[in-house]
Amino acid sequence: MVADAAAFAACFFAWNLATSLMVDRGVALLGIEATSLVYAAALLAGALGGLSFWITRRLMPELEPRRTLGALVASLCIMGALGMVVTPRAPGFFTAATVVLIMLGYLFAAYHYGSAMTFQGYERTGTTLGLGMGLAVLLQTLVESLTLVKVAFVASITVSVLVALWVSIRPWRDWMFEDALPYSSSPPPHHKLAGVLTASAVLMTLNYGLLDGFLVWQGALGRVQMGLAPSLAYAASLALAGFLFDVRAVRIRAISTCCAMLLALVAAAALGMGDLNVATLLFSVYGGFFVAYISVTFVRLAPKTSAPELVAGLGRLVGMGTGSACALLTRPVLSGLGGVGVIGTSWALSAVTLVMLARDIAGDADEQNQDETNDETGAAAGETPQPLTREEALGLYAAAHGLTPRETDVLYPLLTTEKGVQEIADELYVSRRVAQRYIASIYEKTATKSRIGLYQSFDAWREDL
C-alpha cells in the first residue's frame, strides 16, 4: 500500500507543478490580463484528461490496448514537459502544457481509481492519502525554489510519471489495465449519498474557485507576499484533514469540513478588510480540507458503486471543471459586483454548503442512533449471537485483510473448493493470467505463500475470532 500511496502522491505533485509552471509562464508570455484565462485552461485540460480515463476504459475492454495507452500517456507527458521548458513562443508552450495536463489528468483519475480498489476497507485511507499529498506540496515548494527550475521540473515530472506507471504494472496491481468489476454481489445503493457529496463538492468548488481566482489574480499583481507560510499551511491541513476523515465517529469528515468552511468565511472577511496575507493563509488551510474532501471521500465511496472508475475521481473532475468556470468568471464578478459582492457571494455559497454538510451529518447520526437502538433492543431481548457460517467468516477474513471485491471472488473457491487456477478463471470469466494475479495479491495481503498456507491462515484467524 505504501507504493500505491506514493504513486498517488507523485501524480498529485506532478499535476501541481505543471499547473504552477503553466500559469507562471503563461502570464509571462501573455501578460497579467491573461491570468484567469490561463488558469482556467489548465483546470479544463485536467478535467478532460480525467474524463478520458473513464471513456477509454469503456471503449477498451482488452488488456493490451490499455497497456499500450498507458505507455503512450506516460510518453506524451514526458515529451510535453520537455516542450514546456524548451519552447520559447506561446503557441508551442501552450500546446505542450495542454498535452501534459491532459495526460496528468488521465493518470490522476487512474490513481484515484487504483486507490479506491487498493485501499478498500483500509482504516487509514484518509491519513495515507492526506499525508502523501501534504508531502507532495512540500516537495513542490522545494522544487520551485531551486535555481534550475526548468531542469528540476522535467526531472520531477519524469520521475513522478515513471514511478506511478511502474507501480501500476506490478504483477498484482492490475487495476489500471484490468477491470476489478463486476463484483460477486450487487453493491448497495449509494445514489443519494453520491448526490449529496457531489452537490457539496460543486458548492465548495464554486466558493474555493471564486476566492482562489481572486487570490491568484492578486498574486500575479504582486500584492500577496508571504513566502512559505501558505504552502506549509496547505500541506499541514491536507495531512490533518486526512487524519480526521479516518475517525470512526459520527461524520467527522463533514463536521471537520464545516469547521474549515468557517475559515473560508473568515478569509472572505479578511479580503473585505484588505488584509490579503491573512486571507491567503486562512484560505490555504481551507484549501487543504477542500482537496482532501473531494479526493478521499470519493475514493472511499467508489467501491460501493457500479461505476468506481468514474466515481473515484468524480470529486476531482467536478472540482477541475467547476474551478475552470470560476476562474473565467472571477474577474467579471469582481468587476460587476466589486469586493463586497465577491465576499457576499462567498458567504452565501458557504452557508448553502454548510446546510448540505449538515444533512450529511444528520443522516449519519440517525443511522448510528438506529444501529445503537437495534443493539440495545437485541440485548434486552436476550438474543444469543449465532456462530458465523464459513461463508460469513470468509467475508470478514477478506475485509480484515483488505481484499478487493474481485479478490474476494477468487478467495471463496480457493478456500471452499478443490478447483484449480484454470477452473477458477473460467468460473469468473477471466484469463488464467489474471486469476494468477489475483491469487498473488491474496497471498501478499494475507502474508501466505501457498494455498495450504492460506487454509492455515484462515483457520487460525477463525479460531481467534
C-alpha positions in Angstrom: 0.0 0.0 0.0 2.9 2.3 0.6 3.9 2.1 -3.1 0.4 2.8 -4.2 0.2 5.8 -1.9 3.5 7.1 -3.2 2.2 6.8 -6.8 -0.9 8.8 -5.9 1.2 11.5 -4.3 3.6 11.5 -7.2 0.7 12.3 -9.6 -0.6 15.0 -7.3 2.9 16.5 -7.2 3.4 16.4 -10.9 -0.1 17.9 -11.5 0.5 20.8 -9.1 4.0 21.5 -10.5 2.8 21.5 -14.2 -0.2 23.8 -13.3 2.0 26.2 -11.5 4.5 26.4 -14.4 1.8 26.8 -16.9 0.3 29.8 -15.0 3.6 31.4 -14.3 5.0 31.0 -17.8 1.6 31.8 -19.4 1.3 35.1 -17.6 4.9 36.0 -18.6 4.1 35.3 -22.2 0.6 36.8 -22.5 0.6 39.4 -19.7 -1.2 39.7 -16.3 -4.5 40.2 -18.0 -4.5 36.6 -19.2 -4.0 35.1 -15.6 -7.6 33.9 -15.2 -7.7 32.5 -18.8 -4.5 30.5 -18.4 -5.6 29.1 -15.0 -9.0 28.1 -16.4 -7.4 26.4 -19.4 -5.1 24.4 -17.0 -8.0 23.2 -15.0 -10.1 22.4 -18.0 -7.3 20.3 -19.5 -7.0 18.3 -16.3 -10.8 17.7 -16.3 -10.7 16.5 -19.9 -7.9 14.1 -19.0 -9.8 12.7 -16.1 -12.9 12.2 -18.1 -10.9 10.5 -20.9 -9.8 7.8 -18.4 -13.4 6.7 -17.8 -14.2 6.9 -21.6 -11.2 4.9 -22.7 -11.9 2.1 -20.1 -15.3 1.8 -21.6 -14.0 1.7 -25.2 -11.0 -0.6 -24.5 -12.1 -3.7 -22.6 -8.9 -5.6 -23.5 -5.7 -5.6 -21.6 -3.2 -4.9 -24.4 -4.8 -1.7 -25.7 -5.0 -0.4 -22.2 -1.3 -1.2 -21.6 -0.4 0.5 -24.8 -2.4 3.5 -24.0 -0.8 3.8 -20.5 2.7 3.8 -22.1 1.5 6.4 -24.6 0.1 8.6 -21.9 3.4 8.5 -20.0 5.5 9.2 -23.1 3.3 12.2 -24.1 3.5 13.5 -20.6 7.3 13.4 -20.5 7.7 14.8 -24.1 5.2 17.6 -23.3 7.2 18.5 -20.1 10.3 18.9 -22.3 8.3 21.0 -24.7 7.1 23.3 -21.9 10.7 24.2 -20.9 12.4 24.5 -24.4 9.6 26.2 -26.4 10.1 30.0 -26.4 6.9 31.0 -28.1 3.4 31.0 -26.7 1.7 28.6 -29.2 4.2 25.9 -28.8 4.3 26.3 -25.0 0.6 26.2 -24.5 0.2 23.2 -26.8 2.9 21.3 -24.8 1.3 22.4 -21.5 -2.1 21.3 -22.6 -0.9 17.9 -23.6 0.9 17.5 -20.2 -2.1 18.5 -18.2 -4.5 16.2 -20.1 -2.1 13.3 -19.7 -1.7 14.0 -16.0 -5.4 14.4 -15.6 -5.8 10.9 -17.1 -3.1 9.4 -14.8 -4.6 11.2 -11.7 -8.0 9.7 -12.5 -6.4 6.3 -12.9 -4.7 6.5 -9.5 -7.9 7.7 -7.8 -9.5 4.5 -9.2 -6.5 2.5 -8.1 -6.5 3.9 -4.6 -10.2 3.1 -4.4 -9.6 -0.5 -5.2 -6.3 -0.9 -3.2 -7.4 0.9 0.0 -10.9 -0.5 0.2 -11.6 -1.5 3.8 -8.3 0.1 4.9 -8.9 2.2 8.1 -6.1 4.7 7.3 -7.0 5.7 3.8 -7.5 9.4 4.6 -4.3 9.6 6.7 -2.2 7.9 4.0 -3.5 9.9 1.1 -3.6 13.2 3.1 0.0 12.8 4.3 1.1 11.8 0.8 -0.5 14.9 -0.7 1.0 17.1 2.0 4.5 15.8 1.4 3.9 16.4 -2.4 3.1 20.1 -1.6 6.3 20.5 0.4 8.3 18.9 -2.4 6.7 21.2 -4.9 7.7 24.2 -2.8 11.3 22.9 -2.7 11.5 22.3 -6.4 10.0 25.8 -7.2 12.7 27.4 -5.0 15.6 25.8 -6.9 17.6 28.0 -9.3 17.4 25.4 -12.1 13.6 25.3 -12.1 13.2 24.0 -15.7 15.6 21.1 -15.1 14.0 20.3 -11.8 10.6 20.4 -13.5 11.4 18.0 -16.3 13.2 15.6 -13.9 10.3 15.8 -11.4 7.7 15.1 -14.0 9.7 12.2 -15.5 10.3 10.5 -12.2 6.8 11.0 -10.9 5.2 9.6 -14.1 7.6 6.6 -14.3 7.1 5.8 -10.6 3.4 5.9 -11.0 3.5 3.8 -14.1 5.8 1.3 -12.5 3.5 0.8 -9.6 0.6 0.2 -11.9 2.2 -2.6 -13.9 3.4 -4.7 -11.0 2.1 -8.2 -11.3 -0.5 -8.0 -8.6 -1.6 -4.4 -9.3 -3.7 -4.8 -12.4 -6.4 -2.2 -11.6 -5.1 0.3 -14.2 -5.3 -2.2 -17.1 -7.8 -4.8 -15.9 -11.4 -4.4 -14.6 -12.0 -5.1 -11.0 -15.7 -5.4 -11.7 -18.2 -7.0 -11.8 -18.5 -7.7 -8.1 -19.7 -11.0 -6.9 -22.6 -9.3 -5.2 -24.6 -6.3 -6.1 -23.3 -3.1 -4.5 -25.6 -1.4 -2.1 -27.4 1.7 -3.4 -25.5 4.8 -2.6 -27.1 7.2 -5.2 -28.4 9.6 -2.5 -25.1 9.8 -0.7 -23.2 10.3 -4.0 -25.7 13.1 -4.9 -25.1 14.9 -1.6 -21.4 14.5 -1.9 -21.3 15.7 -5.5 -23.6 18.7 -4.7 -21.3 19.6 -1.7 -18.2 19.3 -4.0 -19.8 21.6 -6.6 -20.7 24.2 -4.0 -17.3 24.0 -2.3 -15.6 24.3 -5.6 -17.6 27.4 -6.5 -16.6 29.1 -3.3 -13.0 27.8 -3.5 -12.7 28.8 -7.1 -14.1 32.3 -6.5 -11.6 33.0 -3.7 -8.8 31.1 -5.4 -9.2 33.0 -8.7 -9.2 36.3 -6.8 -6.0 35.5 -4.9 -4.3 34.1 -8.0 -5.0 37.4 -9.7 -3.8 39.4 -6.7 -0.6 37.2 -6.6 0.0 37.9 -10.2 -0.2 41.7 -9.4 2.4 41.1 -6.6 0.1 42.1 -3.8 0.5 38.8 -1.8 3.9 38.3 -0.3 4.0 35.6 2.3 6.9 33.3 1.5 6.5 29.7 2.6 3.6 30.2 5.1 0.7 29.4 2.7 2.4 26.2 1.4 3.2 25.0 4.9 -0.4 25.7 6.0 -1.8 23.9 2.9 0.4 20.8 3.4 -0.4 20.6 7.1 -4.1 21.0 6.5 -4.0 18.2 3.9 -2.4 15.8 6.4 -4.8 16.9 9.3 -7.9 16.6 7.1 -6.9 13.1 6.0 -6.4 12.1 9.7 -9.7 13.5 10.8 -11.5 11.8 7.9 -10.4 8.4 9.3 -12.0 9.0 12.7 -14.9 6.5 13.1 -17.2 8.9 14.8 -20.4 10.4 13.5 -19.5 12.1 10.2 -16.3 13.6 11.5 -15.4 14.2 7.8 -18.3 16.5 7.3 -18.0 18.2 10.7 -14.3 19.0 10.2 -15.1 20.3 6.7 -17.8 22.5 8.2 -15.2 24.0 10.5 -12.9 24.5 7.5 -15.8 26.3 5.8 -15.9 28.8 8.6 -12.3 29.6 7.8 -13.4 30.4 4.3 -15.9 32.8 5.8 -13.2 34.5 7.8 -10.9 34.5 4.8 -13.6 36.3 2.8 -13.9 38.8 5.6 -10.2 39.4 5.6 -10.4 40.1 1.9 -13.0 42.7 2.6 -10.7 44.4 5.1 -7.9 44.4 2.6 -5.7 42.0 4.6 -4.6 39.7 1.7 -1.9 37.9 3.7 -4.2 36.8 6.4 -6.8 35.8 3.8 -4.3 33.8 1.9 -3.1 31.9 5.0 -6.7 31.0 6.1 -7.6 30.1 2.5 -4.6 27.8 2.3 -5.9 25.9 5.4 -9.4 25.7 3.9 -7.9 24.6 0.6 -6.3 21.5 2.3 -9.6 20.4 3.7 -11.3 21.1 0.3 -8.8 19.0 -1.7 -8.9 16.2 0.9 -12.7 16.2 0.9 -13.0 15.8 -2.9 -10.2 13.2 -3.1 -10.6 10.9 -0.1 -14.4 11.0 0.1 -15.0 9.8 -3.4 -12.1 7.3 -3.3 -13.9 5.7 -0.3 -17.3 5.8 -1.9 -16.2 4.4 -5.3 -16.0 0.6 -4.5 -19.7 0.7 -3.3 -20.9 2.0 -6.6 -21.5 0.4 -10.0 -19.0 2.7 -11.8 -16.0 3.0 -9.5 -13.7 4.1 -12.3 -15.8 7.2 -12.7 -16.8 7.9 -9.1 -13.3 7.6 -7.6 -12.1 10.7 -9.5 -15.5 12.4 -9.6 -14.7 14.9 -6.9 -11.5 16.0 -8.7 -13.3 16.0 -12.0 -16.1 18.2 -10.6 -13.5 20.4 -8.9 -11.5 21.0 -12.0 -14.5 21.6 -14.3 -16.3 23.9 -11.9 -13.0 25.6 -10.9 -12.3 26.3 -14.6 -15.6 28.1 -14.9 -15.0 30.0 -11.7 -11.6 31.2 -12.9 -13.2 32.7 -16.0 -16.0 34.3 -14.0 -13.9 35.7 -11.2 -12.9 39.0 -12.9 -16.3 39.7 -14.4 -17.9 39.0 -11.0 -15.3 41.2 -9.3 -15.8 44.0 -11.9 -19.6 43.8 -11.7 -20.1 43.3 -8.0 -16.9 44.7 -6.5 -15.1 43.3 -3.5 -18.3 43.4 -1.4 -20.1 41.4 -4.0 -17.3 38.7 -4.0 -17.4 38.5 -0.2 -21.2 38.3 -0.2 -21.2 35.6 -2.8 -18.6 33.6 -0.9 -20.6 33.8 2.3 -23.8 32.7 0.5 -22.0 29.7 -1.0 -20.5 28.8 2.3 -23.9 28.9 4.0 -25.5 26.6 1.4 -22.6 24.2 1.6 -22.9 24.1 5.4 -26.6 23.2 5.0 -25.6 20.3 2.7 -22.9 19.1 5.0 -25.4 19.3 7.9 -27.7 17.0 6.1 -24.8 14.6 5.7 -24.1 14.8 9.4 -27.8 14.3 10.4 -28.2 11.3 8.1 -25.2 9.5 9.6 -26.3 10.4 13.1 -29.7 8.9 12.6 -28.2 5.8 11.1 -25.8 5.4 14.0 -28.6 6.0 16.6 -30.7 3.4 14.8 -27.9 0.9 15.0 -27.4 1.6 18.7 -31.1 1.2 19.3 -31.2 -2.1 17.5 -28.2 -3.3 19.5 -29.9 -2.3 22.8 -33.2 -3.9 21.7 -31.4 -7.1 20.9 -29.6 -7.2 24.2 -32.7 -6.5 26.1 -34.5 -9.4 24.4 -31.7 -11.7 25.5 -30.7 -12.6 21.9 -27.7 -15.0 21.7 -25.3 -14.3 18.9 -25.3 -17.1 16.4 -22.0 -18.6 15.3 -20.7 -17.4 12.0 -21.1 -19.6 9.0 -18.0 -20.4 6.9 -19.2 -18.0 4.2 -19.7 -15.2 6.7 -16.2 -15.9 8.2 -14.7 -15.8 4.7 -16.3 -12.4 4.1 -14.9 -11.0 7.4 -11.5 -12.5 6.7 -11.4 -10.8 3.3 -12.4 -7.5 4.8 -9.8 -7.8 7.6 -7.0 -8.3 5.1 -8.1 -5.5 2.7 -9.1 -7.8 -0.2 -10.9 -6.1 -3.1 -14.3 -7.5 -4.1 -12.8 -9.3 -7.1 -10.0 -10.8 -4.9 -12.8 -12.0 -2.6 -14.5 -13.7 -5.6 -11.2 -15.6 -6.0 -10.8 -16.3 -2.3 -14.1 -18.2 -2.0 -13.2 -21.1 -4.5 -9.6 -21.2 -3.2 -10.8 -22.0 0.3 -14.1 -23.8 -0.3 -13.4 -26.0 -3.3 -10.6 -28.0 -4.9 -10.8 -26.2 -8.2 -7.6 -25.3 -10.0 -6.5 -22.0 -11.2 -7.9 -22.5 -14.7 -11.2 -23.6 -13.3 -11.5 -20.6 -11.1 -10.6 -18.4 -14.1 -13.3 -19.9 -16.2 -15.8 -19.5 -13.5 -15.0 -15.8 -13.1 -14.7 -15.2 -16.9 -11.1 -14.0 -16.7 -7.9 -15.3 -18.2 -5.7 -17.7 -16.3 -3.0 -15.0 -16.0 -5.5 -12.5 -14.5 -6.6 -15.2 -12.0 -3.0 -15.8 -11.0 -2.5 -12.1 -10.4 -5.5 -12.0 -8.0 -4.1 -15.1 -6.2 -0.7 -13.5 -5.9 -2.3 -10.4 -4.4 -4.3 -12.5 -1.9 -1.1 -14.3 -0.8 0.6 -11.0 -0.4 -2.1 -9.4 1.7 -2.6 -12.5 3.9 1.2 -13.0 4.3 1.0 -16.5 2.9 2.9 -18.3 0.1 0.7 -21.1 -0.9 -2.9 -22.4 -0.9 -2.1 -24.6 2.1 -0.7 -21.6 3.9 -3.9 -19.7 3.1 -6.0 -22.6 4.5 -3.9 -22.5 7.7 -4.1 -18.7 8.0 -7.9 -18.7 7.6 -8.4 -21.5 10.1 -6.2 -19.8 12.7 -7.9 -16.4 12.1 -11.3 -18.0 12.5 -10.3 -19.7 15.8 -9.1 -16.4 17.2 -12.4 -14.8 16.1 
